[in-house]
């Protein structure tokens, strides 16, 4: 069997694929912090456009070692494509089997989930993808860039697969289903939309990463999964439940990488503790609002007590924060305060 091409990239010694492709060969830092490049070129590399946005953006985090954070999954483009190709085949098999057995007709999952939530939640994933695109573009560190780029691919995959699911489960729906109208105006999703829109105003790539992977994802996605898996399954709609069960593996990876990033930056410099705590204080309240918006959907499902699910999620999240010496923010209404003022 021929060796993969990456094994020839270093003549002096063979290194791991992730190490070579991500840590040593990618990232703006390879020029900015490399003294073998002329100082004038290194200074000029941080170019600014007319908007004031540079090719790399600073972060409030204190980072000396750009490779302190590592992706524990060691994903490269090749390994990611192989992994996701297998997952896509699983999804196609679920879809084909459900259609052959006519499982997308006479669905019992509540209308609020089937005709409102599932069609509209694609916009959450598109928005999350935009946040990740920003972070991947403006972080100077290869390992972070790599992680965020693969999450962009995940977000696009989730959004497109939700479009496909929505088509099938709503073929017999009376009238047209306008997903954008639902996303923009339907009450249960307005706090979530607000979170994403505020997230798209953040210039600090580190804050953007933490706000999504370490705050919103571990708080919101567990409740999202209960809506997409347990309620349809209890309603006898196995296809919806198994469909999201496959996609949820990506979300678990996102939450894990968020924790790994926090662990790395807190270990690197004690000043980062105050930075991360400040971001938690800013975003936690908005995330709780996004969770609370889902209450009517749990009530429609009729099998899960919303308050119990919420309390369980918040307790687990508080335990996570405690492991890193972080405090659970107090929530008294909306606590978000913009990090910067944006003039129009």
C-alpha positions as CSV (number, residue, x, y, z in Angstrom):
1,X,0.0,0.0,0.0
2,X,1.4,3.4,-0.9
3,X,2.1,5.8,1.9
4,X,-0.2,8.8,2.2
5,X,1.3,12.0,0.7
6,X,1.8,13.7,4.0
7,X,4.5,11.2,5.1
8,X,6.8,12.7,2.5
9,X,6.5,16.3,3.6
10,X,9.3,16.1,6.2
11,X,12.5,14.4,4.9
12,X,14.4,14.5,8.1
13,X,11.7,12.6,10.2
14,X,8.2,11.3,9.9
15,X,5.7,13.2,11.9
16,X,2.0,12.6,12.5
17,X,-0.5,13.8,9.9
18,X,-2.3,16.2,12.3
19,X,1.0,17.5,13.6
20,X,2.3,18.2,10.1
21,X,-0.8,19.5,8.4
22,X,-2.2,21.6,11.3
23,X,0.4,22.6,13.9
24,X,3.5,23.1,11.7
25,X,2.2,24.1,8.3
26,X,-1.0,26.3,8.8
27,X,-1.7,29.6,10.4
28,X,-0.8,33.3,10.0
29,X,1.5,32.9,13.0
30,X,4.0,31.0,10.7
31,X,5.0,34.4,9.3
32,X,4.1,36.8,12.1
33,X,6.2,35.1,14.8
34,X,9.0,33.7,12.6
35,X,12.1,35.8,13.0
36,X,13.5,34.3,9.8
37,X,11.1,36.5,7.8
38,X,12.1,40.2,7.4
39,X,10.6,42.5,10.0
40,X,9.1,44.8,7.4
41,X,7.2,41.9,5.9
42,X,6.1,40.6,9.3
43,X,4.8,44.1,10.2
44,X,3.0,44.5,6.9
45,X,1.4,41.1,7.1
46,X,-1.2,42.5,9.5
47,X,-3.0,44.4,6.7
48,X,-6.1,46.4,7.3
49,X,-9.1,46.9,5.0
50,X,-11.2,50.0,4.8
51,X,-13.4,48.6,7.6
52,X,-10.5,48.4,10.0
53,X,-10.6,44.6,10.1
54,X,-7.2,43.0,9.8
55,X,-6.0,39.8,8.3
56,X,-5.7,38.6,11.9
57,X,-7.6,40.1,14.8
58,X,-6.2,40.5,18.4
59,X,-7.9,38.7,21.3
60,X,-8.1,39.5,24.9
61,X,-6.6,36.1,25.7
62,X,-2.9,36.0,26.6
63,X,-1.5,33.4,24.3
64,X,2.2,32.7,23.7
65,X,2.1,29.2,22.4
66,X,-0.3,29.1,19.4
67,X,-0.2,25.3,19.5
68,X,-1.1,24.9,23.2
69,X,-4.6,23.9,22.1
70,X,-4.7,20.7,20.1
71,X,-7.7,19.0,18.5
72,X,-8.0,15.7,20.4
73,X,-9.7,14.2,17.3
74,X,-6.6,15.2,15.2
75,X,-8.8,15.9,12.2
76,X,-7.3,16.8,8.9
77,X,-9.1,17.3,5.6
78,X,-8.5,13.7,4.6
79,X,-9.6,12.1,7.9
80,X,-12.6,14.5,8.2
81,X,-13.9,13.6,4.7
82,X,-13.5,9.9,5.3
83,X,-15.3,10.1,8.6
84,X,-18.2,12.2,7.3
85,X,-18.6,10.2,4.2
86,X,-19.4,7.2,6.4
87,X,-21.9,9.3,8.4
88,X,-23.6,10.6,5.2
89,X,-24.1,7.0,4.1
90,X,-25.9,6.3,7.4
91,X,-28.2,9.3,6.9
92,X,-29.0,8.3,3.3
93,X,-29.8,4.8,4.5
94,X,-32.2,6.1,7.2
95,X,-33.9,8.4,4.7
96,X,-34.3,5.7,2.0
97,X,-35.6,3.2,4.5
98,X,-38.1,5.7,5.9
99,X,-39.4,6.6,2.4
100,X,-39.7,2.9,1.4
101,X,-41.8,2.2,4.5
102,X,-43.8,5.5,4.1
103,X,-42.7,6.7,7.5
104,X,-42.9,10.3,6.6
105,X,-46.7,10.3,6.3
106,X,-49.1,10.4,9.3
107,X,-46.4,11.7,11.6
108,X,-47.3,12.2,15.3
109,X,-44.5,14.5,16.3
110,X,-46.2,17.8,17.5
111,X,-46.9,20.3,14.8
112,X,-44.8,23.0,16.6
113,X,-41.7,20.8,16.2
114,X,-42.5,19.3,12.8
115,X,-43.7,22.4,10.9
116,X,-42.1,25.3,12.8
117,X,-39.0,24.2,14.7
118,X,-37.4,21.8,12.3
119,X,-37.8,24.0,9.2
120,X,-36.5,27.1,11.0
121,X,-33.6,25.7,13.1
122,X,-31.5,25.4,9.9
123,X,-30.9,29.2,10.3
124,X,-29.3,28.6,13.7
125,X,-26.8,26.3,12.1
126,X,-26.1,28.7,9.2
127,X,-25.6,31.5,11.7
128,X,-23.3,29.4,13.9
129,X,-21.4,28.6,10.7
130,X,-20.9,32.3,10.1
131,X,-19.5,32.8,13.6
132,X,-17.1,29.9,13.0
133,X,-16.0,31.3,9.6
134,X,-15.1,34.6,11.3
135,X,-13.0,32.8,13.9
136,X,-11.3,30.6,11.4
137,X,-10.4,33.6,9.2
138,X,-9.0,35.9,11.9
139,X,-7.3,33.6,14.4
140,X,-3.5,33.5,13.8
141,X,-3.3,29.9,15.2
142,X,-3.4,26.9,12.9
143,X,-5.0,24.4,15.4
144,X,-7.9,26.8,16.2
145,X,-8.4,27.6,12.5
146,X,-8.5,23.9,11.6
147,X,-11.1,23.1,14.3
148,X,-13.4,26.0,13.3
149,X,-13.2,25.2,9.6
150,X,-14.4,21.7,10.2
151,X,-17.2,23.1,12.4
152,X,-18.2,25.3,9.4
153,X,-18.5,22.2,7.3
154,X,-20.6,20.6,10.0
155,X,-22.9,23.6,10.3
156,X,-23.5,23.6,6.5
157,X,-24.1,19.8,6.6
158,X,-26.6,20.2,9.5
159,X,-28.5,23.0,7.8
160,X,-28.7,21.3,4.4
161,X,-29.8,18.0,6.0
162,X,-32.5,19.8,8.0
163,X,-33.8,21.3,4.8
164,X,-34.0,17.8,3.3
165,X,-35.8,16.5,6.4
166,X,-38.2,19.4,6.5
167,X,-39.2,18.7,2.8
168,X,-40.0,15.1,3.6
169,X,-41.9,15.5,6.8
170,X,-44.0,18.5,5.6
171,X,-44.9,17.4,2.1
172,X,-48.6,17.2,3.0
173,X,-48.6,20.4,5.1
174,X,-51.3,22.9,4.1
175,X,-49.7,26.0,2.5
176,X,-46.1,26.9,2.1
177,X,-43.7,26.8,5.1
178,X,-41.5,29.8,5.1
179,X,-38.5,28.9,7.3
180,X,-37.0,32.4,7.3
181,X,-40.3,34.0,8.4
182,X,-40.5,31.5,11.3
183,X,-36.9,32.2,12.2
184,X,-37.4,35.9,12.2
185,X,-40.7,36.2,14.0
186,X,-41.7,32.9,15.8
187,X,-41.5,33.6,19.6
188,X,-39.7,30.4,20.8
189,X,-36.6,31.1,18.6
190,X,-36.2,34.8,19.0
191,X,-33.8,34.6,21.9
192,X,-31.7,32.1,20.0
193,X,-31.7,34.4,16.9
194,X,-30.6,37.3,19.1
195,X,-27.7,35.2,20.5
196,X,-26.5,34.4,17.0
197,X,-26.9,38.0,15.7
198,X,-25.0,39.4,18.7
199,X,-22.4,36.7,18.2
200,X,-21.8,38.0,14.6
201,X,-20.9,41.5,16.0
202,X,-17.9,40.2,18.0
203,X,-14.5,41.1,16.7
204,X,-12.5,39.0,19.2
205,X,-12.1,35.5,17.6
206,X,-11.4,34.0,21.0
207,X,-14.7,35.4,22.5
208,X,-16.6,34.2,19.4
209,X,-15.2,30.7,19.8
210,X,-16.0,30.6,23.6
211,X,-19.4,32.1,23.2
212,X,-20.4,29.3,20.8
213,X,-18.5,26.2,21.8
214,X,-18.2,26.7,25.5
215,X,-21.4,28.7,26.4
216,X,-24.3,28.2,23.9
217,X,-23.5,24.7,22.6
218,X,-23.4,22.9,26.0
219,X,-26.4,24.8,27.2
220,X,-28.7,24.8,24.2
221,X,-27.9,21.7,22.2
222,X,-28.8,19.2,25.0
223,X,-32.4,20.5,24.9
224,X,-32.4,20.7,21.2
225,X,-31.5,17.0,21.1
226,X,-34.3,16.1,23.5
227,X,-36.7,17.8,21.1
228,X,-35.3,16.1,18.0
229,X,-34.7,12.6,19.4
230,X,-36.8,11.7,22.5
231,X,-40.1,13.4,21.5
232,X,-40.2,12.1,17.9
233,X,-39.2,8.6,19.2
234,X,-42.0,8.6,21.8
235,X,-44.4,9.7,19.0
236,X,-43.4,6.7,16.9
237,X,-41.5,8.8,14.4
238,X,-38.3,6.8,14.5
239,X,-36.9,8.3,11.3
240,X,-36.7,11.8,12.7
241,X,-35.1,10.6,15.9
242,X,-32.5,8.4,14.2
243,X,-31.8,11.2,11.6
244,X,-30.7,13.7,14.3
245,X,-29.0,11.0,16.4
246,X,-26.4,10.7,13.6
247,X,-26.0,14.4,13.2
248,X,-25.6,14.9,17.0
249,X,-22.2,13.3,16.9
250,X,-20.8,16.5,15.4
251,X,-22.3,18.6,18.2
252,X,-20.6,16.5,20.8
253,X,-17.3,17.1,19.2
254,X,-17.9,20.9,19.2
255,X,-18.7,20.9,22.9
256,X,-15.6,18.8,23.6
257,X,-13.3,21.1,21.6
258,X,-14.7,24.1,23.4
259,X,-13.7,22.6,26.8
260,X,-10.3,21.6,25.4
261,X,-9.7,25.2,24.3
262,X,-10.7,26.6,27.7
263,X,-8.4,24.1,29.4
264,X,-5.5,25.1,27.2
265,X,-5.8,28.9,27.6
266,X,-6.4,28.7,31.4
267,X,-3.4,26.5,31.8
268,X,-1.2,28.9,29.7
269,X,-1.7,32.1,31.5
270,X,-3.6,32.8,34.8
271,X,-4.8,36.2,33.4
272,X,-7.0,34.3,31.0
273,X,-9.2,33.2,33.9
274,X,-10.6,36.7,34.3
275,X,-11.0,37.1,30.5
276,X,-13.0,33.8,30.2
277,X,-15.1,34.7,33.2
278,X,-16.0,38.0,31.7
279,X,-17.1,36.3,28.5
280,X,-19.2,33.9,30.5
281,X,-20.9,36.8,32.4
282,X,-21.7,38.4,29.1
283,X,-23.1,35.4,27.2
284,X,-24.6,33.1,29.9
285,X,-27.8,35.1,30.3
286,X,-28.6,35.2,26.6
287,X,-28.0,31.4,26.4
288,X,-30.5,30.9,29.3
289,X,-33.0,33.0,27.3
290,X,-32.5,30.8,24.3
291,X,-33.2,27.7,26.4
292,X,-36.3,29.2,28.0
293,X,-37.7,29.9,24.5
294,X,-38.1,26.1,24.0
295,X,-40.5,25.6,26.9
296,X,-43.7,25.6,24.7
297,X,-42.2,22.9,22.5
298,X,-41.5,20.6,25.5
299,X,-45.1,21.3,26.7
300,X,-46.4,20.3,23.3
301,X,-44.3,17.1,23.4
302,X,-46.0,16.1,26.6
303,X,-43.4,13.5,27.7
304,X,-40.6,15.6,29.2
305,X,-40.8,18.1,32.0
306,X,-39.0,21.3,30.8
307,X,-37.9,22.5,34.2
308,X,-36.4,19.1,35.0
309,X,-34.5,19.0,31.7
310,X,-33.3,22.6,32.1
311,X,-32.2,22.1,35.7
312,X,-30.3,18.9,34.8
313,X,-28.5,20.8,31.9
314,X,-27.6,23.8,34.1
315,X,-26.4,21.6,36.9
316,X,-24.1,19.7,34.5
317,X,-22.8,22.9,33.0
318,X,-22.1,24.4,36.5
319,X,-20.1,21.3,37.3
320,X,-18.1,21.8,34.1
321,X,-17.4,25.4,35.1
322,X,-16.3,24.3,38.5
323,X,-13.7,22.0,37.1
324,X,-12.0,25.0,35.5
325,X,-12.3,27.3,38.5
326,X,-15.0,29.3,36.8
327,X,-18.2,30.7,38.4
328,X,-21.7,30.2,37.1
329,X,-23.0,33.7,36.4
330,X,-26.0,35.1,38.1
331,X,-28.9,35.7,35.8
332,X,-31.3,38.6,36.5
333,X,-32.8,39.3,33.1
334,X,-30.7,40.0,30.1
335,X,-27.1,40.6,31.1
336,X,-25.4,41.1,27.7
337,X,-23.3,44.2,27.3
338,X,-21.5,44.7,24.0
339,X,-17.8,44.6,24.2
340,X,-17.6,47.5,21.7
341,X,-19.8,50.2,20.4
342,X,-20.6,50.0,16.8
343,X,-21.3,53.2,14.9
344,X,-23.5,53.1,11.9
